[in-house]
Amino acid sequence: MKSLPAVLTTLVRARPPQRNLRLLIWFLLALAAMVAVYSILFHLLMLREGREFSWITGAYWTLTVMSTLGFGDITFVSDLGRLFSMWVLLSGIVFLLVLLPFTFINFFYARAPCKVPCSSR
């Protein structure tokens, strides 16, 4: 098993191919767009329920739900809001807990050059 400092050192020394970096940038841009859209929808649904929050609170709610932390300090009372919460939660599970680790493992961790013959991995 590789340690994190060893992996980071290897990545810095042997720069990953440009394609991998482009895919990672696209992935992070998609994540930022998803957070922005969900924050906007959060505001619209909260206004529909007669509640108003700051934009920081919208991003906070989105990130806590997507990361499955779900502190519970801001919740919806309508069924539509709860359905939206479930959608954000499920997309966060898929995006942050499945795709993000897979992306790093596939494009960076597993592709790092080894100093010993790679067949002995």
Biopython code that builds the backbone (N, CA, C, O; Angstrom):
import numpy as np
from Bio.PDB.StructureBuilder import StructureBuilder

atoms = [
    (1, "MET", "N", (0.839, -1.163, 0.000)),
    (1, "MET", "CA", (0.000, 0.000, 0.000)),
    (1, "MET", "C", (0.894, 1.239, 0.000)),
    (1, "MET", "O", (1.857, 1.313, 0.764)),
    (2, "LYS", "N", (0.582, 2.193, -0.840)),
    (2, "LYS", "CA", (1.377, 3.404, -0.958)),
    (2, "LYS", "C", (0.897, 4.443, 0.049)),
    (2, "LYS", "O", (-0.295, 4.544, 0.339)),
    (3, "SER", "N", (1.834, 5.201, 0.569)),
    (3, "SER", "CA", (1.454, 6.285, 1.477)),
    (3, "SER", "C", (1.129, 7.528, 0.658)),
    (3, "SER", "O", (1.583, 7.674, -0.477)),
    (4, "LEU", "N", (0.343, 8.413, 1.242)),
    (4, "LEU", "CA", (-0.061, 9.627, 0.536)),
    (4, "LEU", "C", (1.138, 10.485, 0.140)),
    (4, "LEU", "O", (1.183, 10.949, -0.999)),
    (5, "PRO", "N", (2.118, 10.720, 1.030)),
    (5, "PRO", "CA", (3.281, 11.516, 0.607)),
    (5, "PRO", "C", (4.045, 10.876, -0.560)),
    (5, "PRO", "O", (4.541, 11.582, -1.438)),
    (6, "ALA", "N", (4.138, 9.555, -0.567)),
    (6, "ALA", "CA", (4.832, 8.883, -1.670)),
    (6, "ALA", "C", (4.098, 9.081, -2.989)),
    (6, "ALA", "O", (4.722, 9.313, -4.024)),
    (7, "VAL", "N", (2.776, 8.989, -2.951)),
    (7, "VAL", "CA", (1.984, 9.177, -4.162)),
    (7, "VAL", "C", (2.097, 10.611, -4.651)),
    (7, "VAL", "O", (2.287, 10.843, -5.845)),
    (8, "LEU", "N", (1.982, 11.579, -3.743)),
    (8, "LEU", "CA", (2.077, 12.990, -4.134)),
    (8, "LEU", "C", (3.455, 13.320, -4.691)),
    (8, "LEU", "O", (3.566, 14.064, -5.665)),
    (9, "THR", "N", (4.496, 12.781, -4.089)),
    (9, "THR", "CA", (5.855, 13.010, -4.589)),
    (9, "THR", "C", (6.007, 12.438, -5.988)),
    (9, "THR", "O", (6.604, 13.073, -6.858)),
    (10, "THR", "N", (5.476, 11.252, -6.211)),
    (10, "THR", "CA", (5.550, 10.628, -7.531)),
    (10, "THR", "C", (4.789, 11.448, -8.560)),
    (10, "THR", "O", (5.248, 11.616, -9.690)),
    (11, "LEU", "N", (3.613, 11.964, -8.166)),
    (11, "LEU", "CA", (2.826, 12.762, -9.097)),
    (11, "LEU", "C", (3.516, 14.067, -9.455)),
    (11, "LEU", "O", (3.427, 14.527, -10.594)),
    (12, "VAL", "N", (4.200, 14.664, -8.494)),
    (12, "VAL", "CA", (4.897, 15.924, -8.761)),
    (12, "VAL", "C", (6.092, 15.688, -9.667)),
    (12, "VAL", "O", (6.347, 16.472, -10.582)),
    (13, "ARG", "N", (6.822, 14.616, -9.417)),
    (13, "ARG", "CA", (8.009, 14.318, -10.231)),
    (13, "ARG", "C", (7.641, 13.885, -11.644)),
    (13, "ARG", "O", (8.192, 14.398, -12.618)),
    (14, "ALA", "N", (6.731, 12.962, -11.752)),
    (14, "ALA", "CA", (6.302, 12.448, -13.058)),
    (14, "ALA", "C", (4.935, 13.027, -13.352)),
    (14, "ALA", "O", (3.913, 12.444, -12.990)),
    (15, "ARG", "N", (4.918, 14.166, -14.002)),
    (15, "ARG", "CA", (3.656, 14.861, -14.270)),
    (15, "ARG", "C", (2.714, 13.954, -15.041)),
    (15, "ARG", "O", (3.111, 13.325, -16.022)),
    (16, "PRO", "N", (1.439, 13.885, -14.589)),
    (16, "PRO", "CA", (0.477, 13.047, -15.300)),
    (16, "PRO", "C", (0.203, 13.607, -16.697)),
    (16, "PRO", "O", (0.377, 14.801, -16.938)),
    (17, "PRO", "N", (-0.220, 12.751, -17.598)),
    (17, "PRO", "CA", (-0.506, 13.219, -18.960)),
    (17, "PRO", "C", (-1.540, 14.336, -18.958)),
    (17, "PRO", "O", (-2.393, 14.412, -18.075)),
    (18, "GLN", "N", (-1.448, 15.189, -19.950)),
    (18, "GLN", "CA", (-2.352, 16.333, -20.062)),
    (18, "GLN", "C", (-3.818, 15.895, -20.116)),
    (18, "GLN", "O", (-4.695, 16.591, -19.606)),
    (19, "ARG", "N", (-4.077, 14.756, -20.726)),
    (19, "ARG", "CA", (-5.456, 14.270, -20.825)),
    (19, "ARG", "C", (-6.038, 14.050, -19.434)),
    (19, "ARG", "O", (-7.193, 14.396, -19.184)),
    (20, "ASN", "N", (-5.257, 13.483, -18.535)),
    (20, "ASN", "CA", (-5.727, 13.235, -17.178)),
    (20, "ASN", "C", (-6.023, 14.543, -16.455)),
    (20, "ASN", "O", (-7.028, 14.649, -15.751)),
    (21, "LEU", "N", (-5.173, 15.519, -16.620)),
    (21, "LEU", "CA", (-5.400, 16.800, -15.969)),
    (21, "LEU", "C", (-6.639, 17.488, -16.529)),
    (21, "LEU", "O", (-7.405, 18.095, -15.781)),
    (22, "ARG", "N", (-6.839, 17.397, -17.839)),
    (22, "ARG", "CA", (-8.042, 17.966, -18.446)),
    (22, "ARG", "C", (-9.300, 17.298, -17.915)),
    (22, "ARG", "O", (-10.286, 17.975, -17.622)),
    (23, "LEU", "N", (-9.275, 15.977, -17.787)),
    (23, "LEU", "CA", (-10.434, 15.264, -17.249)),
    (23, "LEU", "C", (-10.699, 15.661, -15.801)),
    (23, "LEU", "O", (-11.853, 15.821, -15.402)),
    (24, "LEU", "N", (-9.648, 15.819, -15.022)),
    (24, "LEU", "CA", (-9.818, 16.241, -13.637)),
    (24, "LEU", "C", (-10.397, 17.651, -13.563)),
    (24, "LEU", "O", (-11.268, 17.924, -12.737)),
    (25, "ILE", "N", (-9.917, 18.542, -14.420)),
    (25, "ILE", "CA", (-10.453, 19.909, -14.440)),
    (25, "ILE", "C", (-11.925, 19.894, -14.842)),
    (25, "ILE", "O", (-12.734, 20.600, -14.241)),
    (26, "TRP", "N", (-12.282, 19.102, -15.848)),
    (26, "TRP", "CA", (-13.689, 18.993, -16.245)),
    (26, "TRP", "C", (-14.531, 18.434, -15.102)),
    (26, "TRP", "O", (-15.649, 18.890, -14.865)),
    (27, "PHE", "N", (-13.993, 17.456, -14.403)),
    (27, "PHE", "CA", (-14.705, 16.873, -13.272)),
    (27, "PHE", "C", (-14.952, 17.930, -12.193)),
    (27, "PHE", "O", (-16.062, 18.025, -11.669)),
    (28, "LEU", "N", (-13.942, 18.717, -11.857)),
    (28, "LEU", "CA", (-14.084, 19.747, -10.835)),
    (28, "LEU", "C", (-15.019, 20.868, -11.292)),
    (28, "LEU", "O", (-15.766, 21.421, -10.485)),
    (29, "LEU", "N", (-14.979, 21.203, -12.585)),
    (29, "LEU", "CA", (-15.925, 22.192, -13.106)),
    (29, "LEU", "C", (-17.364, 21.675, -13.050)),
    (29, "LEU", "O", (-18.286, 22.425, -12.729)),
    (30, "ALA", "N", (-17.547, 20.404, -13.360)),
    (30, "ALA", "CA", (-18.886, 19.816, -13.266)),
    (30, "ALA", "C", (-19.374, 19.822, -11.817)),
    (30, "ALA", "O", (-20.550, 20.079, -11.558)),
    (31, "LEU", "N", (-18.481, 19.542, -10.885)),
    (31, "LEU", "CA", (-18.838, 19.591, -9.468)),
    (31, "LEU", "C", (-19.230, 21.009, -9.052)),
    (31, "LEU", "O", (-20.222, 21.194, -8.348)),
    (32, "ALA", "N", (-18.466, 22.002, -9.477)),
    (32, "ALA", "CA", (-18.782, 23.394, -9.154)),
    (32, "ALA", "C", (-20.121, 23.806, -9.769)),
    (32, "ALA", "O", (-20.912, 24.498, -9.128)),
    (33, "ALA", "N", (-20.375, 23.383, -11.006)),
    (33, "ALA", "CA", (-21.652, 23.696, -11.657)),
    (33, "ALA", "C", (-22.813, 23.026, -10.934)),
    (33, "ALA", "O", (-23.876, 23.623, -10.762)),
    (34, "MET", "N", (-22.604, 21.792, -10.514)),
    (34, "MET", "CA", (-23.644, 21.071, -9.789)),
    (34, "MET", "C", (-23.968, 21.773, -8.466)),
    (34, "MET", "O", (-25.138, 21.928, -8.116)),
    (35, "VAL", "N", (-22.945, 22.191, -7.742)),
    (35, "VAL", "CA", (-23.154, 22.904, -6.476)),
    (35, "VAL", "C", (-23.879, 24.220, -6.734)),
    (35, "VAL", "O", (-24.777, 24.587, -5.977)),
    (36, "ALA", "N", (-23.503, 24.933, -7.789)),
    (36, "ALA", "CA", (-24.154, 26.206, -8.104)),
    (36, "ALA", "C", (-25.628, 26.009, -8.460)),
    (36, "ALA", "O", (-26.486, 26.738, -7.963)),
    (37, "VAL", "N", (-25.925, 25.039, -9.308)),
    (37, "VAL", "CA", (-27.314, 24.785, -9.705)),
    (37, "VAL", "C", (-28.145, 24.345, -8.508)),
    (37, "VAL", "O", (-29.267, 24.816, -8.326)),
    (38, "TYR", "N", (-27.606, 23.453, -7.697)),
    (38, "TYR", "CA", (-28.336, 22.989, -6.517)),
    (38, "TYR", "C", (-28.547, 24.128, -5.519)),
    (38, "TYR", "O", (-29.589, 24.188, -4.865)),
    (39, "SER", "N", (-27.587, 25.016, -5.398)),
    (39, "SER", "CA", (-27.751, 26.161, -4.491)),
    (39, "SER", "C", (-28.862, 27.085, -4.983)),
    (39, "SER", "O", (-29.655, 27.585, -4.184)),
    (40, "ILE", "N", (-28.922, 27.311, -6.284)),
    (40, "ILE", "CA", (-29.981, 28.144, -6.850)),
    (40, "ILE", "C", (-31.346, 27.490, -6.635)),
    (40, "ILE", "O", (-32.299, 28.153, -6.227)),
    (41, "LEU", "N", (-31.434, 26.198, -6.907)),
    (41, "LEU", "CA", (-32.694, 25.490, -6.692)),
    (41, "LEU", "C", (-33.083, 25.483, -5.217)),
    (41, "LEU", "O", (-34.265, 25.578, -4.885)),
    (42, "PHE", "N", (-32.096, 25.371, -4.334)),
    (42, "PHE", "CA", (-32.350, 25.461, -2.893)),
    (42, "PHE", "C", (-33.037, 26.775, -2.565)),
    (42, "PHE", "O", (-34.035, 26.793, -1.843)),
    (43, "HIS", "N", (-32.510, 27.877, -3.091)),
    (43, "HIS", "CA", (-33.097, 29.192, -2.829)),
    (43, "HIS", "C", (-34.524, 29.293, -3.367)),
    (43, "HIS", "O", (-35.410, 29.810, -2.688)),
    (44, "LEU", "N", (-34.741, 28.805, -4.571)),
    (44, "LEU", "CA", (-36.074, 28.873, -5.164)),
    (44, "LEU", "C", (-37.088, 28.059, -4.353)),
    (44, "LEU", "O", (-38.209, 28.511, -4.119)),
    (45, "LEU", "N", (-36.692, 26.872, -3.931)),
    (45, "LEU", "CA", (-37.605, 26.046, -3.148)),
    (45, "LEU", "C", (-37.841, 26.631, -1.757)),
    (45, "LEU", "O", (-38.954, 26.562, -1.237)),
    (46, "MET", "N", (-36.804, 27.204, -1.154)),
    (46, "MET", "CA", (-36.993, 27.833, 0.154)),
    (46, "MET", "C", (-37.891, 29.065, 0.048)),
    (46, "MET", "O", (-38.708, 29.307, 0.937)),
    (47, "LEU", "N", (-37.752, 29.841, -1.015)),
    (47, "LEU", "CA", (-38.648, 30.982, -1.214)),
    (47, "LEU", "C", (-40.089, 30.518, -1.385)),
    (47, "LEU", "O", (-41.018, 31.170, -0.907)),
    (48, "ARG", "N", (-40.268, 29.404, -2.059)),
    (48, "ARG", "CA", (-41.609, 28.834, -2.236)),
    (48, "ARG", "C", (-42.209, 28.430, -0.885)),
    (48, "ARG", "O", (-43.424, 28.486, -0.693)),
    (49, "GLU", "N", (-41.337, 28.022, 0.051)),
    (49, "GLU", "CA", (-41.800, 27.668, 1.396)),
    (49, "GLU", "C", (-41.899, 28.887, 2.309)),
    (49, "GLU", "O", (-42.288, 28.762, 3.470)),
    (50, "GLY", "N", (-41.547, 30.072, 1.790)),
    (50, "GLY", "CA", (-41.642, 31.290, 2.579)),
    (50, "GLY", "C", (-40.449, 31.549, 3.478)),
    (50, "GLY", "O", (-40.557, 32.279, 4.463)),
    (51, "ARG", "N", (-39.310, 30.953, 3.146)),
    (51, "ARG", "CA", (-38.089, 31.129, 3.938)),
    (51, "ARG", "C", (-36.999, 31.674, 3.034)),
    (51, "ARG", "O", (-36.961, 31.376, 1.840)),
    (52, "GLU", "N", (-36.126, 32.465, 3.602)),
    (52, "GLU", "CA", (-35.055, 33.078, 2.815)),
    (52, "GLU", "C", (-33.721, 32.877, 3.525)),
    (52, "GLU", "O", (-33.606, 33.070, 4.735)),
    (53, "PHE", "N", (-32.712, 32.483, 2.740)),
    (53, "PHE", "CA", (-31.373, 32.243, 3.268)),
    (53, "PHE", "C", (-30.353, 32.950, 2.384)),
    (53, "PHE", "O", (-30.657, 33.330, 1.254)),
    (54, "SER", "N", (-29.141, 33.124, 2.907)),
    (54, "SER", "CA", (-28.064, 33.742, 2.129)),
    (54, "SER", "C", (-27.525, 32.739, 1.108)),
    (54, "SER", "O", (-27.811, 31.544, 1.172)),
    (55, "TRP", "N", (-26.739, 33.259, 0.168)),
    (55, "TRP", "CA", (-26.130, 32.386, -0.846)),
    (55, "TRP", "C", (-25.106, 31.460, -0.226)),
    (55, "TRP", "O", (-24.942, 30.324, -0.671)),
    (56, "ILE", "N", (-24.417, 31.935, 0.795)),
    (56, "ILE", "CA", (-23.450, 31.073, 1.500)),
    (56, "ILE", "C", (-24.195, 29.902, 2.148)),
    (56, "ILE", "O", (-23.721, 28.766, 2.121)),
    (57, "THR", "N", (-25.347, 30.184, 2.721)),
    (57, "THR", "CA", (-26.139, 29.122, 3.341)),
    (57, "THR", "C", (-26.600, 28.109, 2.301)),
    (57, "THR", "O", (-26.642, 26.912, 2.583)),
    (58, "GLY", "N", (-26.947, 28.573, 1.102)),
    (58, "GLY", "CA", (-27.335, 27.658, 0.030)),
    (58, "GLY", "C", (-26.201, 26.728, -0.365)),
    (58, "GLY", "O", (-26.412, 25.529, -0.551)),
    (59, "ALA", "N", (-24.995, 27.278, -0.495)),
    (59, "ALA", "CA", (-23.833, 26.447, -0.827)),
    (59, "ALA", "C", (-23.511, 25.499, 0.330)),
    (59, "ALA", "O", (-23.171, 24.337, 0.110)),
    (60, "TYR", "N", (-23.620, 26.000, 1.556)),
    (60, "TYR", "CA", (-23.386, 25.176, 2.754)),
    (60, "TYR", "C", (-24.355, 24.001, 2.780)),
    (60, "TYR", "O", (-23.944, 22.859, 2.989)),
    (61, "TRP", "N", (-25.645, 24.279, 2.567)),
    (61, "TRP", "CA", (-26.645, 23.208, 2.573)),
    (61, "TRP", "C", (-26.336, 22.181, 1.484)),
    (61, "TRP", "O", (-26.389, 20.975, 1.722)),
    (62, "THR", "N", (-26.017, 22.670, 0.300)),
    (62, "THR", "CA", (-25.733, 21.770, -0.820)),
    (62, "THR", "C", (-24.554, 20.865, -0.513)),
    (62, "THR", "O", (-24.629, 19.657, -0.737)),
    (63, "LEU", "N", (-23.471, 21.428, -0.005)),
    (63, "LEU", "CA", (-22.285, 20.622, 0.272)),
    (63, "LEU", "C", (-22.497, 19.653, 1.424)),
    (63, "LEU", "O", (-21.982, 18.536, 1.379)),
    (64, "THR", "N", (-23.247, 20.049, 2.466)),
    (64, "THR", "CA", (-23.489, 19.118, 3.568)),
    (64, "THR", "C", (-24.397, 17.972, 3.135)),
    (64, "THR", "O", (-24.225, 16.842, 3.592)),
    (65, "VAL", "N", (-25.348, 18.247, 2.269)),
    (65, "VAL", "CA", (-26.216, 17.167, 1.804)),
    (65, "VAL", "C", (-25.472, 16.275, 0.816)),
    (65, "VAL", "O", (-25.564, 15.050, 0.901)),
    (66, "MET", "N", (-24.731, 16.877, -0.127)),
    (66, "MET", "CA", (-23.993, 16.072, -1.108)),
    (66, "MET", "C", (-22.932, 15.197, -0.458)),
    (66, "MET", "O", (-22.675, 14.085, -0.918)),
    (67, "SER", "N", (-22.316, 15.693, 0.609)),
    (67, "SER", "CA", (-21.270, 14.913, 1.269)),
    (67, "SER", "C", (-21.827, 13.940, 2.293)),
    (67, "SER", "O", (-21.061, 13.283, 2.997)),
    (68, "THR", "N", (-23.130, 13.836, 2.388)),
    (68, "THR", "CA", (-23.879, 12.952, 3.281)),
    (68, "THR", "C", (-23.699, 13.299, 4.750)),
    (68, "THR", "O", (-24.037, 12.487, 5.611)),
    (69, "LEU", "N", (-23.176, 14.483, 5.065)),
    (69, "LEU", "CA", (-23.096, 14.902, 6.462)),
    (69, "LEU", "C", (-24.481, 15.254, 6.992)),
    (69, "LEU", "O", (-24.871, 14.816, 8.074)),
    (70, "GLY", "N", (-25.222, 16.053, 6.219)),
    (70, "GLY", "CA", (-26.588, 16.398, 6.554)),
    (70, "GLY", "C", (-26.784, 16.814, 7.995)),
    (70, "GLY", "O", (-27.440, 16.100, 8.754)),
    (71, "PHE", "N", (-26.235, 17.945, 8.392)),
    (71, "PHE", "CA", (-26.314, 18.388, 9.780)),
    (71, "PHE", "C", (-27.743, 18.500, 10.285)),
    (71, "PHE", "O", (-27.980, 18.313, 11.478)),
    (72, "GLY", "N", (-28.697, 18.798, 9.422)),
    (72, "GLY", "CA", (-30.092, 18.864, 9.822)),
    (72, "GLY", "C", (-30.535, 20.211, 10.350)),
    (72, "GLY", "O", (-31.670, 20.351, 10.806)),
    (73, "ASP", "N", (-29.666, 21.202, 10.300)),
    (73, "ASP", "CA", (-30.048, 22.525, 10.797)),
    (73, "ASP", "C", (-30.912, 23.292, 9.803)),
    (73, "ASP", "O", (-31.608, 24.229, 10.194)),
    (74, "ILE", "N", (-30.884, 22.919, 8.536)),
    (74, "ILE", "CA", (-31.721, 23.543, 7.507)),
    (74, "ILE", "C", (-32.446, 22.411, 6.788)),
    (74, "ILE", "O", (-31.819, 21.586, 6.123)),
    (75, "THR", "N", (-33.749, 22.376, 6.922)),
    (75, "THR", "CA", (-34.520, 21.309, 6.289)),
    (75, "THR", "C", (-35.735, 21.892, 5.581)),
    (75, "THR", "O", (-36.219, 22.972, 5.920)),
    (76, "PHE", "N", (-36.210, 21.155, 4.599)),
    (76, "PHE", "CA", (-37.426, 21.523, 3.885)),
    (76, "PHE", "C", (-38.634, 20.961, 4.626)),
    (76, "PHE", "O", (-38.538, 19.952, 5.324)),
    (77, "VAL", "N", (-39.767, 21.629, 4.462)),
    (77, "VAL", "CA", (-40.999, 21.125, 5.071)),
    (77, "VAL", "C", (-41.969, 20.584, 4.018)),
    (77, "VAL", "O", (-42.902, 19.854, 4.353)),
    (78, "SER", "N", (-41.754, 20.937, 2.752)),
    (78, "SER", "CA", (-42.646, 20.456, 1.692)),
    (78, "SER", "C", (-42.113, 19.152, 1.097)),
    (78, "SER", "O", (-40.926, 18.838, 1.196)),
    (79, "ASP", "N", (-43.017, 18.411, 0.483)),
    (79, "ASP", "CA", (-42.614, 17.168, -0.180)),
    (79, "ASP", "C", (-41.675, 17.438, -1.349)),
    (79, "ASP", "O", (-40.728, 16.683, -1.571)),
    (80, "LEU", "N", (-41.930, 18.512, -2.099)),
    (80, "LEU", "CA", (-41.059, 18.859, -3.217)),
    (80, "LEU", "C", (-39.634, 19.146, -2.715)),
    (80, "LEU", "O", (-38.657, 18.706, -3.321)),
    (81, "GLY", "N", (-39.528, 19.876, -1.622)),
    (81, "GLY", "CA", (-38.218, 20.156, -1.049)),
    (81, "GLY", "C", (-37.519, 18.906, -0.563)),
    (81, "GLY", "O", (-36.306, 18.765, -0.718)),
    (82, "ARG", "N", (-38.275, 18.008, 0.018)),
    (82, "ARG", "CA", (-37.678, 16.746, 0.489)),
    (82, "ARG", "C", (-37.252, 15.861, -0.682)),
    (82, "ARG", "O", (-36.222, 15.191, -0.609)),
    (83, "LEU", "N", (-38.034, 15.856, -1.754)),
    (83, "LEU", "CA", (-37.613, 15.117, -2.956)),
    (83, "LEU", "C", (-36.323, 15.706, -3.520)),
    (83, "LEU", "O", (-35.421, 14.979, -3.937)),
    (84, "PHE", "N", (-36.251, 17.032, -3.525)),
    (84, "PHE", "CA", (-35.029, 17.695, -3.981)),
    (84, "PHE", "C", (-33.851, 17.310, -3.088)),
    (84, "PHE", "O", (-32.756, 17.053, -3.588)),
    (85, "SER", "N", (-34.065, 17.269, -1.779)),
    (85, "SER", "CA", (-33.008, 16.862, -0.854)),
    (85, "SER", "C", (-32.520, 15.450, -1.148)),
    (85, "SER", "O", (-31.318, 15.182, -1.122)),
    (86, "MET", "N", (-33.452, 14.556, -1.426)),
    (86, "MET", "CA", (-33.061, 13.182, -1.748)),
    (86, "MET", "C", (-32.268, 13.128, -3.046)),
    (86, "MET", "O", (-31.297, 12.378, -3.149)),
    (87, "TRP", "N", (-32.675, 13.922, -4.042)),
    (87, "TRP", "CA", (-31.943, 13.957, -5.316)),
    (87, "TRP", "C", (-30.513, 14.465, -5.103)),
    (87, "TRP", "O", (-29.561, 13.897, -5.638)),
    (88, "VAL", "N", (-30.370, 15.543, -4.314)),
    (88, "VAL", "CA", (-29.041, 16.093, -4.039)),
    (88, "VAL", "C", (-28.202, 15.062, -3.288)),
    (88, "VAL", "O", (-27.019, 14.892, -3.585)),
    (89, "LEU", "N", (-28.793, 14.384, -2.333)),
    (89, "LEU", "CA", (-28.081, 13.364, -1.571)),
    (89, "LEU", "C", (-27.608, 12.228, -2.467)),
    (89, "LEU", "O", (-26.445, 11.830, -2.399)),
    (90, "LEU", "N", (-28.493, 11.703, -3.305)),
    (90, "LEU", "CA", (-28.119, 10.589, -4.181)),
    (90, "LEU", "C", (-27.074, 11.005, -5.218)),
    (90, "LEU", "O", (-26.144, 10.249, -5.498)),
    (91, "SER", "N", (-27.222, 12.198, -5.784)),
    (91, "SER", "CA", (-26.220, 12.635, -6.759)),
    (91, "SER", "C", (-24.890, 12.904, -6.068)),
    (91, "SER", "O", (-23.833, 12.690, -6.661)),
    (92, "GLY", "N", (-24.925, 13.369, -4.826)),
    (92, "GLY", "CA", (-23.682, 13.561, -4.072)),
    (92, "GLY", "C", (-22.986, 12.246, -3.790)),
    (92, "GLY", "O", (-21.761, 12.159, -3.870)),
    (93, "ILE", "N", (-23.763, 11.214, -3.456)),
    (93, "ILE", "CA", (-23.177, 9.891, -3.216)),
    (93, "ILE", "C", (-22.482, 9.396, -4.473)),
    (93, "ILE", "O", (-21.340, 8.940, -4.426)),
    (94, "VAL", "N", (-23.177, 9.489, -5.591)),
    (94, "VAL", "CA", (-22.598, 9.007, -6.854)),
    (94, "VAL", "C", (-21.386, 9.842, -7.243)),
    (94, "VAL", "O", (-20.349, 9.297, -7.618)),
    (95, "PHE", "N", (-21.511, 11.147, -7.157)),
    (95, "PHE", "CA", (-20.465, 12.031, -7.659)),
    (95, "PHE", "C", (-19.255, 12.088, -6.728)),
    (95, "PHE", "O", (-18.117, 11.953, -7.178)),
    (96, "LEU", "N", (-19.497, 12.288, -5.432)),
    (96, "LEU", "CA", (-18.384, 12.485, -4.494)),
    (96, "LEU", "C", (-17.839, 11.193, -3.902)),
    (96, "LEU", "O", (-16.641, 11.094, -3.637)),
    (97, "LEU", "N", (-18.695, 10.210, -3.694)),
    (97, "LEU", "CA", (-18.238, 8.993, -3.028)),
    (97, "LEU", "C", (-17.905, 7.857, -3.984)),
    (97, "LEU", "O", (-17.291, 6.868, -3.585)),
    (98, "VAL", "N", (-18.309, 7.996, -5.249)),
    (98, "VAL", "CA", (-17.995, 6.958, -6.227)),
    (98, "VAL", "C", (-17.084, 7.511, -7.336)),
    (98, "VAL", "O", (-15.980, 7.006, -7.542)),
    (99, "LEU", "N", (-17.548, 8.548, -8.047)),
    (99, "LEU", "CA", (-16.788, 9.040, -9.201)),
    (99, "LEU", "C", (-15.488, 9.749, -8.826)),
    (99, "LEU", "O", (-14.465, 9.545, -9.480)),
    (100, "LEU", "N", (-15.515, 10.573, -7.791)),
    (100, "LEU", "CA", (-14.300, 11.296, -7.411)),
    (100, "LEU", "C", (-13.171, 10.349, -7.017)),
    (100, "LEU", "O", (-12.067, 10.484, -7.546)),
    (101, "PRO", "N", (-13.399, 9.394, -6.110)),
    (101, "PRO", "CA", (-12.307, 8.453, -5.809)),
    (101, "PRO", "C", (-11.878, 7.637, -7.028)),
    (101, "PRO", "O", (-10.686, 7.408, -7.232)),
    (102, "PHE", "N", (-12.843, 7.198, -7.836)),
    (102, "PHE", "CA", (-12.504, 6.436, -9.035)),
    (102, "PHE", "C", (-11.622, 7.262, -9.971)),
    (102, "PHE", "O", (-10.662, 6.748, -10.545)),
    (103, "THR", "N", (-11.958, 8.553, -10.120)),
    (103, "THR", "CA", (-11.181, 9.423, -10.993)),
    (103, "THR", "C", (-9.738, 9.522, -10.518)),
    (103, "THR", "O", (-8.809, 9.376, -11.313)),
    (104, "PHE", "N", (-9.549, 9.767, -9.242)),
    (104, "PHE", "CA", (-8.187, 9.872, -8.719)),
    (104, "PHE", "C", (-7.442, 8.554, -8.821)),
    (104, "PHE", "O", (-6.272, 8.537, -9.204)),
    (105, "ILE", "N", (-8.091, 7.456, -8.490)),
    (105, "ILE", "CA", (-7.419, 6.155, -8.554)),
    (105, "ILE", "C", (-7.067, 5.807, -9.992)),
    (105, "ILE", "O", (-5.947, 5.381, -10.272)),
    (106, "ASN", "N", (-8.006, 5.984, -10.898)),
    (106, "ASN", "CA", (-7.795, 5.591, -12.286)),
    (106, "ASN", "C", (-6.782, 6.459, -13.009)),
    (106, "ASN", "O", (-5.947, 5.936, -13.746)),
    (107, "PHE", "N", (-6.833, 7.779, -12.816)),
    (107, "PHE", "CA", (-5.996, 8.660, -13.614)),
    (107, "PHE", "C", (-4.698, 9.074, -12.939)),
    (107, "PHE", "O", (-3.779, 9.528, -13.621)),
    (108, "PHE", "N", (-4.594, 8.935, -11.641)),
    (108, "PHE", "CA", (-3.396, 9.401, -10.964)),
    (108, "PHE", "C", (-2.713, 8.311, -10.147)),
    (108, "PHE", "O", (-1.526, 8.050, -10.344)),
    (109, "TYR", "N", (-3.424, 7.684, -9.255)),
    (109, "TYR", "CA", (-2.826, 6.714, -8.352)),
    (109, "TYR", "C", (-2.351, 5.474, -9.088)),
    (109, "TYR", "O", (-1.203, 5.060, -8.925)),
    (110, "ALA", "N", (-3.213, 4.878, -9.889)),
    (110, "ALA", "CA", (-2.876, 3.641, -10.595)),
    (110, "ALA", "C", (-1.912, 3.877, -11.747)),
    (110, "ALA", "O", (-1.218, 2.953, -12.173)),
    (111, "ARG", "N", (-1.860, 5.095, -12.254)),
    (111, "ARG", "CA", (-0.992, 5.399, -13.391)),
    (111, "ARG", "C", (0.393, 5.889, -12.974)),
    (111, "ARG", "O", (1.251, 6.115, -13.827)),
    (112, "ALA", "N", (0.615, 6.052, -11.682)),
    (112, "ALA", "CA", (1.913, 6.560, -11.233)),
    (112, "ALA", "C", (2.993, 5.548, -11.588)),
    (112, "ALA", "O", (2.830, 4.350, -11.353)),
    (113, "PRO", "N", (4.096, 6.032, -12.154)),
    (113, "PRO", "CA", (5.176, 5.105, -12.521)),
    (113, "PRO", "C", (5.783, 4.470, -11.258)),
    (113, "PRO", "O", (5.870, 5.097, -10.203)),
    (114, "CYS", "N", (6.191, 3.229, -11.403)),
    (114, "CYS", "CA", (6.778, 2.551, -10.247)),
    (114, "CYS", "C", (8.277, 2.396, -10.441)),
    (114, "CYS", "O", (8.772, 2.316, -11.565)),
    (115, "LYS", "N", (8.986, 2.356, -9.323)),
    (115, "LYS", "CA", (10.439, 2.236, -9.366)),
    (115, "LYS", "C", (10.860, 0.778, -9.487)),
    (115, "LYS", "O", (11.946, 0.482, -9.984)),
    (116, "VAL", "N", (10.011, -0.120, -9.039)),
    (116, "VAL", "CA", (10.272, -1.548, -9.204)),
    (116, "VAL", "C", (9.498, -2.005, -10.427)),
    (116, "VAL", "O", (8.631, -1.274, -10.906)),
    (117, "PRO", "N", (9.780, -3.171, -10.939)),
    (117, "PRO", "CA", (9.004, -3.636, -12.093)),
    (117, "PRO", "C", (7.503, -3.643, -11.772)),
    (117, "PRO", "O", (7.076, -4.162, -10.741)),
    (118, "CYS", "N", (6.722, -3.059, -12.674)),
    (118, "CYS", "CA", (5.287, -2.902, -12.456)),
    (118, "CYS", "C", (4.560, -4.227, -12.372)),
    (118, "CYS", "O", (3.447, -4.287, -11.850)),
    (119, "SER", "N", (5.161, -5.282, -12.872)),
    (119, "SER", "CA", (4.505, -6.587, -12.815)),
    (119, "SER", "C", (4.453, -7.119, -11.392)),
    (119, "SER", "O", (3.687, -8.040, -11.108)),
    (120, "SER", "N", (5.256, -6.554, -10.488)),
    (120, "SER", "CA", (5.252, -7.046, -9.092)),
    (120, "SER", "C", (4.248, -6.309, -8.227)),
    (120, "SER", "O", (4.183, -6.566, -7.025)),
    (121, "ARG", "N", (3.462, -5.403, -8.792)),
    (121, "ARG", "CA", (2.417, -4.672, -8.036)),
    (121, "ARG", "C", (1.346, -5.579, -7.564)),
    (121, "ARG", "O", (0.398, -5.132, -6.919)),
]
sb = StructureBuilder()
sb.init_structure("model")
sb.init_model(0)
sb.init_chain("A")
sb.init_seg("    ")
for serial, (resi, resn, name, xyz) in enumerate(atoms, 1):
    if name == "N":
        sb.init_residue(resn, " ", resi, " ")
    sb.init_atom(name, np.array(xyz, "f"), 0.0, 1.0, " ", f" {name:<3s}", serial, name[0])
structure = sb.get_structure()
